[in-house]
Every structure is written in structure tokens, then in C-alpha cells.
Amino acid sequence: MKQSVKLIAGNWKMNGSAASLAEIEALRADAGRGEWRVEVVVFPPSPLVERVARAAGGSPIEVGAQDCRAEAAGAFTGCVSAELLHDAGARWVILGHSERRQGLGETSAGVAAKVEAALRAGLHPIICVGETLAERDAGEAETVVAAQVGASLPDSLRDQTFTLAYEPVWAIGTGRTPTPADIARMHEVIRSAAAARLGPVAADMRVLYGGSVNPANAATILATPGVDGALVGGASLKAADFLAIIHAA
């Protein structure tokens, strides 16, 4: 059975600084009231992972990284392995984010290799898929997303717990969101593609929605059938906004 607790993931992207630890303290204070009904993970930039993990220690807040290298070690200047991230305190990792697929040319095969690395290091992967506006306008959205799912999930996930995130590329950072019916339909497509690739284990995965989630639309999105949580971008940078989303679930 699919995990019933929703997951709210905050992707800081290339934002934040040591001063941002105050936002973690604000999250901790709110979590201490014992009213959270969701699982919460914060994904700061790599240089902040260890400090955020320390600041969140002993609280319900978990910490993840925004990407990893597929190799465990080696001459890869500027890259960070899954093992190094785990050692710094990360327990989750985002893989295949649309900004990396679109801007850095990441392929689904490359994402699958990074999923293997995450599992090797004991990180829980959130695997992102999604279509561009051109692909949606051409009527190719479902085909594109199903193909990404199939090619991004390695065989080793058959006995693992993992999460997928649907990110319509055209909605990220634009303030635009698909209709609840569009979101529900694409989540069905994602579940079907994952089941076709991996079999029954797909029934246990959570599928998050990511694409301009904010305090104003969070309740509607999180109440949409098939949505098991949210991958939040800019609205996760300030505790007040992120908490509004956490409490909307």
C-alpha cells in the first residue's frame, strides 16, 4: 500500500546562506507544537547540507541534497558523490530535476545511474519527470513523461522505497499551474508507467507535484487525487511560506 503520509519537500535551489539557518529554527519551533501531519525534507545547496542537518538535528525535519554524481569517488572536480552527501548529513537527494534535464542536458539514463548511486549510499531518491510547454501543446505530454519514468528507474528499485515528482517544466517559477484534473491525470500516467517498469513495488511509491506550489494554491493541489505531497521551490525559502504549505496538507 502507498505511504499515506504526505511529503513536503523544500528545494532551495542555488539560494540561501548561513543566515538561512534561522528559517530552519523557525521550522523547528513550529514542529515542536506537534501539529505536523506530513513528512518534511529541506534540500539546501550542497555547501549548506551539513549546517542545515545540524540545525535540524533532533527534529522531524529531514535534510537532502539537490543532485549527486553517479560515481562514488574520483577525479571529478566540482562534483559531489552520494557518499559525501550522506556523510554530510543528507538522507534524501533530488535527481533529474527539470532544471538539470533542460539546462544541463541530463538524460534519463544518467538519472537512472544517479539513482543507483543514491541507493548505494543510503539516500532516498526523489526522481523528477515532466514535460515542456511545447511538448504539452503538441499533445505529447503523457508520452514524454511516461518515457522519462521508464528510462529513469533502474531495476534496483524493485525492492526499494522511492519517490517520483511531476514537474511540468512550463509551470516552474512562472506562477502557472495545471488544473487539478491535469495534475491528477498525469499522476495516473506516472503510476502506470512506473508499474509497467517495476511491477508491484510502484504501488508503494509517493508521487509529488512540483511546479509553482505556494501558500495560495497548496491546499487545492494537495487535495488533488493521486497527489502524495509537493516539491516546493521558492516558497520553501521562507519558513512562514513553507509552513503555510505544510499546514495546508
N, C-alpha and C positions, 0 to 999 in steps of 0.2 A: 504493500500500500504506500502511496506517495506520502511524504512527510507533510503533516498537517500544519505545522508552524510556518508562518511566512518568514521570508528572509528579506531584510532591508540592507542593501549594500551601498556604501557611500564611496564613490570613486572620485578622489580629489584631483586626479589627472596631474598636470605639472603645475600644481598650486600648493600653497601652504609654506610654513616656515616654523621655526621653533615656537613662535608666538601662537601658532595654531594649536599647541598643546592645551591652551585654555579652552578650546572647543571640546576637547576630549574630557576635560574636567567637568564641563557643563553637562555633557552626556552622562558621565558617571553619576553626577549628583541626581539627575533625573531618574536614571536606572535604579538608584538606591531606594526610590519610593516603592519599588516592587510592582509597578503597574505595566511593565512591558509585556506584550503578548506575542512578540516577534523575536527572531534572531537577528542580531545586528553585527555587521562587519564593516570596518573602515579600511579603505585602501589608500594610504598616503603615498607620495613619491618614495622611491627606494631609500634616499638618504634619511628619511624620517621614520622608516619602519621600526627600527629598534626603539627610538624615543617614544613613539606612539604606543608600541607594545608595552613598554614600561609604565607609561601613564595610564594605560587601560588595565594593567595587571590587577587581578582580584575582582574585576567587574564582569558583567555579562558581555562587554564589548570585545569582539574578536578583531584580529588585525590581518590584513592581507597585502599582497603586492600586486602591481598593475601589469606585470609581464615577467617572463623568465627566459633564460637561454635554454636550449634543449640539452646541451652538453653539461656534464657535472663540473668540469673544470677545464682549463686550458688557456691557450694564447688567444683570448677573445677580448681585446682591450675595450673597456667601456660597457661590457655586458655583465649581467648578474645571473648566476645559476640559481636553480630552485633550492639547492642545498644551502647556499649562502643566505638566501631569504629566510629559510626555515631557521637557520642558526641565529638570525637577527630577531626572530620572534614572530614571523609571519606564519599563518596556518592556512591561508587561502591564497589563491592567485587568479587574476583575470587573464584569460587567454583569448586571442582572436578578436579583440575589441575592434570595432569598425574603423577607428582612427588609425589603427595599425594595419588593418587589411587595406584600407583605401589610401592612406598616406605613406605607408612604408612597404607596401607590396607584399604583405604576408599572405601566404597561401593556406588553404585548408590542410594540406599535407604538413606544412610547417607547424600549424596549430596542433595537429594530432601528435607531432613529435614533442611539442612542449607539454601536452597533456601527459604523455608518458613520463617526462621529466618531473612534472609536479607529483605524480603518483609515486615515483621513485623516492622523492624527498619527503613524502608525507604531507604534501599540500593538497588542499581540496580545490579542484579547478572549477571556475565559472567560465564556461565556454560560450563565446558570443557569436551570434549569427544575425544577418539582417540584409535587407535589400536597399538599393539606391532608389532615388525618385525616378530615374529613367527606367529602371527595371520594373518598378511598380506601374508606371504609366504605360509600359509596353505589355502589361499583363503577365509578366514573368516572375513576380514576387514569390509566389509559392514554389515554383520550380527552383529558383535560385536558392531560397532558404533551405529547402529540403536537400538540395545538393550539398550545401555547406555543412549541414548537420551530418549527412552520411560520410563526408570526407574528413570531418574534423574529429570524429570519435574513434579512437583506436580500440582494437579488440580487448585490450587490458581493462577497459571499463566494464566489462561484462560482470565482474564481481566487485565493483566499487560503487561508492556513493559519489554522485556528481551533480552539477547544476548547469543548466543552459540559460542563456539570456537572449531574448529577442530585442534587437536594436534596429528599428527602421532608420537607416542612415540619414534619411531626409528629415527626421524629427529631432536628431540630437543637437541640442544647443540652439534650435530655431524657434522654440516655443510652440511648434506644431506637434500635434499628436494624432495618431489614427483614431478612428471611432472605437468605442468598446467592442462593437461587432467585428471590426477588422482585427483588433488585438486578439479576441477570443478565437477567431478563425485561424490566425497564424500560429497561435499556441497549439491548436489542434494539429496543424501541419507539422510542427516541430515534434510533437509527441509521436505522431505516426512515423515520421522519418527516423526518429531515434529507436523506436520499437522495431522498425524494419532492419536497422543496422545492428542492434544489440540484443533484441529479444526482450524477455520479460523484465529485465533489470530497469528498462526505461520507465516502468510504472512507478518506480521509487524516486525518480528524479524530480526536482523542482524546476519550473520554467519561470524565470523572472521577466518583467517588462522593463526595458530601458530606452528612454527617449524623451527628454524634457519633462521628467517627473518632477513635480513641485508641490508645495503645500495646497495649492488650489485644485489640482486635478488628482492628487494621490488617492483620495477615498474612492473616487469613481474607478480609477484604474485597478486598485487593489481589490475591489468588489467584482471585477470582471471575471466570469467563469474561466478557469484554466490558468489564472494568474496567481503564482505562488510567492510573489514578492516583487521587489523593484530594485533595479540597478540605477542609482541616483548619481547625477553628475554635479553640476554647480550648486544645487540646493543642499548638498551634503557638506559644504564648506563652512556653513554657519550652524551652530548647534540648534538655534531656535528654529530654523527652517527644517533641518533634518529631524528634529524632534516632532515637528508637526506631521511629517510623513510617517514617522514611527508610530505615532498615536492614531493615525488615520487607518491603520491596518486592523 
